[in-house]
C-alpha cells in the first residue's frame, strides 16, 4: 500500500502498453491499407515534360493556317480593289458623289462602265473623263472613260455620277459607234445625235437617243 505522501513510481516505457490510435489501423490488414494509401497520394512536385517537336509542330500548323487565311483574303481583295487598277483595267462604280464606290471588274462584266485611262497621285485627266479618288489612306486617283460596245445603252448624267448601263428604254442613249483611235466627232454615223470624246486619249463614242 502506498502512503498518502509517497511519490508515484514511474512506469517502465518498455513495459507500458502502447495505446492504439483509433484512426490508425493495426495488424496486417492495417499495414496493407497504409501502403495502399501512400500509393494513392500524388507526389508533391509533379513535372510535365512537353515534347519540343510536338510543340513546334503545333505552332507551325497554326502559322500555316494564319498565312493561308491572309493570302486568301489578299487575293480576293486585290482582284476587286479599284485603287490597284492599271491602265486598261475596268471598274464599276456604285453610288454617286461622296458615296461613290469603285470596284475593279472584268471588262466583259455588264457593270464595267468605265476603263482606266490613267492612274496615280496626280494624273492629268481629260475634262471629259470621270475621276475617282481613293480613301484618306489611299489618295490614288483614277481617270476613267467609257467602256462601251455598239448596241449597249447608257443612262447619262452630268459629271458621270450615277451613270450606268441599262436597257434601251426611251430617253436613254444607245451606242452606235466606238473608236479608240480618234476623237474626231465627224467619224460618227449620220444617225448619231450625241458624241462623247476624250481628246487626251483619242477616244470617241457616238450615241443616238432612244425614242
C-alpha positions in Angstrom: 0.0 0.0 0.0 1.2 3.4 -0.8 1.1 6.1 1.8 -0.5 9.4 1.2 2.9 11.1 1.0 4.5 8.5 -1.2 5.8 9.6 -4.7 4.3 7.7 -7.7 6.7 5.2 -9.3 7.4 5.9 -13.0 6.3 3.2 -15.3 9.0 1.5 -17.4 8.5 2.6 -21.0 9.3 -0.9 -22.3 6.6 -2.4 -20.1 3.9 0.2 -20.8 1.2 -0.9 -23.2 1.1 1.1 -26.4 -2.3 2.8 -26.7 -3.9 2.2 -30.0 -4.7 5.1 -32.3 -8.3 4.8 -33.3 -7.6 6.5 -36.6 -4.7 4.2 -37.5 -5.5 0.6 -38.5 -3.4 -2.1 -36.8 -2.4 -5.6 -37.8 -1.6 -7.0 -41.2 -4.7 -5.5 -42.8 -3.9 -2.1 -41.4 -0.4 -2.2 -42.8 -1.7 -3.1 -46.2 -4.2 -0.2 -46.0 -1.4 2.2 -45.1 0.7 1.1 -48.1 -2.3 1.5 -50.5 -3.0 5.0 -49.2 0.6 6.0 -49.8 0.4 4.7 -53.3 -2.7 6.9 -54.0 -1.1 10.1 -52.6 0.2 12.2 -55.5 3.8 13.5 -55.4 4.1 17.0 -54.1 6.2 18.1 -57.1 4.9 16.8 -60.5 6.8 17.9 -63.6 5.2 17.5 -67.0 7.7 17.3 -69.9 6.4 18.7 -73.2 7.9 17.3 -76.3 9.5 20.2 -78.1 9.0 18.6 -81.5 5.3 18.3 -80.9 5.1 21.9 -79.7 6.9 23.2 -82.8 4.6 21.1 -85.0 1.5 22.7 -83.4 2.9 26.2 -83.7 3.8 25.5 -87.3 0.3 24.3 -88.1 -1.2 27.5 -86.6 1.2 29.7 -88.6 0.2 27.9 -91.8 -3.5 28.4 -91.2 -3.0 32.1 -90.5 -0.8 32.6 -93.6 -3.3 30.8 -95.8 -6.2 32.9 -94.5 -4.3 36.1 -95.0 -3.2 35.2 -98.5 -6.7 34.2 -99.4 -8.1 37.5 -98.2 -5.4 39.5 -100.0 -6.0 37.5 -103.3 -9.8 38.2 -103.2 -9.4 41.8 -102.1 -6.7 42.5 -104.7 -8.9 41.3 -107.5 -11.6 43.9 -106.7 -9.5 46.8 -105.3 -10.0 49.7 -107.8 -7.0 51.5 -106.3 -4.8 48.7 -107.6 -6.2 49.0 -111.1 -3.8 49.7 -114.0 -4.4 51.5 -117.3 -6.7 49.3 -119.4 -8.5 47.7 -116.4 -12.2 48.2 -116.0 -14.2 49.3 -113.0 -17.8 49.7 -112.0 -19.0 52.5 -109.8 -22.0 52.2 -107.4 -23.5 55.3 -105.8 -22.6 58.9 -106.6 -20.8 61.9 -105.2 -19.1 61.2 -101.9 -20.9 57.9 -101.6 -19.5 56.5 -104.8 -17.6 53.2 -104.5 -15.4 51.8 -107.3 -14.7 48.1 -107.8 -12.4 46.5 -110.3 -14.2 44.0 -112.6 -13.6 42.2 -115.8 -14.1 44.5 -118.9 -16.7 42.0 -120.2 -18.8 42.4 -117.0 -22.1 44.1 -117.6 -21.3 46.6 -114.8 -17.9 47.6 -116.2 -19.0 51.0 -117.3 -15.5 52.6 -117.2 -12.0 51.8 -118.3 -8.9 53.2 -116.6 -7.0 55.6 -118.8 -4.6 57.0 -116.2 -3.8 56.4 -112.5 -1.5 57.9 -109.9 -1.4 60.6 -107.2 -1.8 63.5 -109.7 -2.6 62.1 -113.1 -3.8 64.5 -115.8 -7.4 63.6 -116.5 -9.2 64.9 -119.6 -12.2 67.2 -118.9 -14.5 64.6 -120.5 -13.2 61.8 -118.2 -14.7 60.8 -114.9 -12.3 60.9 -111.9 -12.3 58.7 -108.9 -10.1 59.2 -105.8 -9.5 56.6 -103.1 -9.9 56.9 -99.3 -8.0 59.1 -96.9 -5.5 56.3 -96.5 -5.0 55.8 -100.3 -5.3 59.0 -102.3 -4.7 57.2 -105.6 -6.7 58.9 -108.4 -8.2 57.2 -111.4 -9.0 58.8 -114.8 -11.9 56.9 -116.4 -13.6 56.9 -119.8 -16.5 54.8 -121.1 -16.1 51.1 -121.7 -18.9 50.6 -124.1 -19.9 48.4 -127.1 -22.1 49.2 -130.0 -25.7 48.3 -129.1 -25.4 49.0 -125.3 -27.5 51.7 -123.8 -26.5 54.2 -121.1 -28.1 56.4 -118.6 -26.1 59.6 -118.7 -25.8 62.2 -116.0 -23.8 65.4 -115.9 -20.3 64.7 -114.4 -20.7 61.0 -114.7 -22.1 60.5 -111.2 -24.7 57.7 -111.2 -24.3 56.7 -114.8 -25.0 53.1 -115.6 -25.5 50.6 -118.4 -29.3 50.0 -118.7 -31.8 48.5 -121.0 -32.6 50.6 -124.1 -35.7 52.4 -122.7 -36.9 55.7 -124.2 -34.7 58.7 -123.2 -31.5 56.6 -122.8 -28.5 56.7 -125.1 -27.7 53.8 -127.4 -24.1 53.3 -128.6 -23.9 53.3 -132.4 -20.1 53.8 -132.9 -16.9 53.3 -130.8 -13.4 54.3 -131.9 -10.3 54.1 -129.6 -8.0 55.8 -132.2 -9.6 59.2 -132.7 -11.6 62.0 -131.0 -12.9 63.3 -134.3 -16.7 63.6 -134.0 -17.1 63.7 -137.8 -16.5 60.0 -137.6 -19.9 59.4 -136.0 -22.6 57.9 -138.3 -25.4 60.1 -139.6 -28.0 58.8 -137.1 -25.9 59.8 -134.1 -27.1 62.8 -132.2 -24.6 62.9 -129.3 -20.9 62.3 -129.2 -18.5 61.9 -126.2 -14.8 62.4 -127.0 -11.6 62.0 -125.0 -9.1 64.3 -126.6 -6.2 63.3 -124.3 -6.7 59.5 -125.0 -8.1 60.0 -128.6 -11.3 58.1 -127.9 -14.8 58.6 -129.4 -18.2 57.2 -128.5 -21.3 58.1 -130.6 -24.9 57.8 -129.3 -28.4 58.0 -130.6 -31.2 59.0 -128.2 -33.8 56.2 -127.8 -37.3 57.4 -128.6 
